[in-house]
């Protein structure tokens, strides 16, 4: 079994190496997948409930989906081969006959019939070298009745012209049908336009080749899935004559893009109809139409740098626009989608320099939006409501260069959103006075808010944070301002570490302990500390005699508290899974990790994280932290008494220094750096 898998894997690698074109690579993959059915058998994927079949590639084979819809695997003869009754697979090569007869055996008998009616039979039976892009029987059946009637009723001249447009007077194999090439057809020299995509799909005038490379004595037949028509207009001319694109036409002229769309190129235009423009609030539309920079960005966001026919799409693919960002162009069954939405109403309107797909919704890029529009439709609706309620609408809708720190909706869980003066002040401090990019932020940088506060930037290995709030998504850069989506509601520092402790009743015992240990000045002075602050519950969990003895011994108390003080500032968002270490002011190390969104320090859970101070950060813990013993199962809980015994086993500093677990006590360091 293992040998078979290795052989198949090697075959697939060789397929990529020797294939001469994307189509050939997909064909060879289909051959390999069909090999067990016999020689020259290709595996095909057919969309359930339709007649659409595709040669299969690796991704489609394993996913068993095309355009998000399930497929079934069928096996049929590879191009150029046929079955022999009683034998396995497709061992026989198809007899080489002229093009007319070839049409009858490759699923293009309707084209064969119309060729005879148009008096083309003699030409494609006789000498020559032709390429015939022959519509399948289903392609003819799909033509609107009035078009088909017009073709076949006009003394056959229109039908002959239509068929000649499907022909090139030279033999062109799929390998020679290169992406972006064009060839003069046999109808007045009008060109047919070829696109050979990286996924192996080949199109002519956006019609997919469903049975390529059917060789004949006098040329080659490629069966296509639609009847193609001659094109003579560029994409701008198509827009210029369509009343349904009147607003788009005016906008293109105002943005100075008309000349570009008249010149040579390979554009894909997602053309918003008049209806699409009408769906936009008039105030927003007027602002964009009156702003040349925003208007050009908006229109370029609707144009791809390359030509993308609808039939080339088999799954969602990010594609770069002229505006510089990407659209996800995909499909859902027979519908083409943009950014996952089925808003395309008319596909494959082909011009000489590109293709147009009509859409019924306007696509507005972030670069054309104001802050309020950046926030709409995202996961920061609560923050947006509060910002508006705080009277900040003029900043959100204006042309100031600002940066908004927008907390996710989940950050407000359990948060009182009743508008008060304090909440208004807090929301004002979520707006920075300059437009920033997260990529330009650096550790220790200070950012000024509209409220006049200075916020600090913390850069960690796994996160970028402004105070306690860490950036949770890519920047959204608007016309004038930028939005940073953050994971928490900002809590600006309102005092020193000592001020934070004094203001919180949970730390009343700790405040007394700090004063007893003579550490008040340390927690008030300028610095950068992380305090894993024991709450009253942590102290009360100690046996009462031990607690009383500890509280009466300043030196022992100082040693215990200094082990809870880390050098540097570490918010909860900067803690990696289980690989963050903090150097305490006294003692060897503190080991931090995160499990189920809870930070643990030496296996003690942090009960309340990120209480921000001007000189540090406070994290509340409900247990006294003890050193982790080496070579011991650290998952075992040793209880509060053990913590006390390890941290303060005697009443004098000499016995503390000799304690086995604190023999490497480190003196306070001036550098106050944090190691991870």
Buried (B, 14 or more C-beta within 10 A) or exposed (E): EEEEEEEEEEBBEEBEEEBEBBBBBBBBBBBBBBBEBBBBBBBBBBBEEEEBBBBBBBEBBEEEBBBBBEBEEEBBBBBBBEBEEEEEBBBBEBEEBBBBBBBEBBBBBBBBBBBBBBEBBEBBBEEBBBBBBBBBBBBBEEBEEEEBEBBBEEEBEBBBBBBBBBBBBBBBBBBBBEBEBBBEBBBEEBBBBBBBBEBBBBBBBBBBBBBBBBBBBBBBBBBBBBBBEBBEBBBBBBBBEBEBBBBBBEBBEBBEBBEBBBEEBBBBBBBBBBBBBEEBEEEBBEBBBEBEEBBBBBBBBBBBBBBBBBBBBBBBBEBEBBBEBBBEBBBBBEBBBBBEBBBBBEBBBBBBBBBBBBBBBBBBBBBBBBBBBBBEEBBBBBBBBBBBBBEBEEBBBEEBEBBBBBBBBEBBEEEEEEBEEEBBBBBBBBBBBEBBEBEEBEEEBEBEBBBEBEBBBBEBEEBBBBBBBBBBBEBBBBBBBBBBBBBBBBBBBEBBBBBBBBEBEBBBBBBEBBBBBEBBEBBBEEBBBBBBBBBBBBBEBBEEEBBEBBBEBBBBBBBBBBBBBBBBBBBBBBBBEEEBBBBBBBBBBBBBBBEEEEBBBBBBEBBBBBBBBBBBBBBBBBBBBBBBBEEEEEEEEBEBEEBBBBBBBBEEBEEBEEBEBBEEBBEEEEEBEBEB
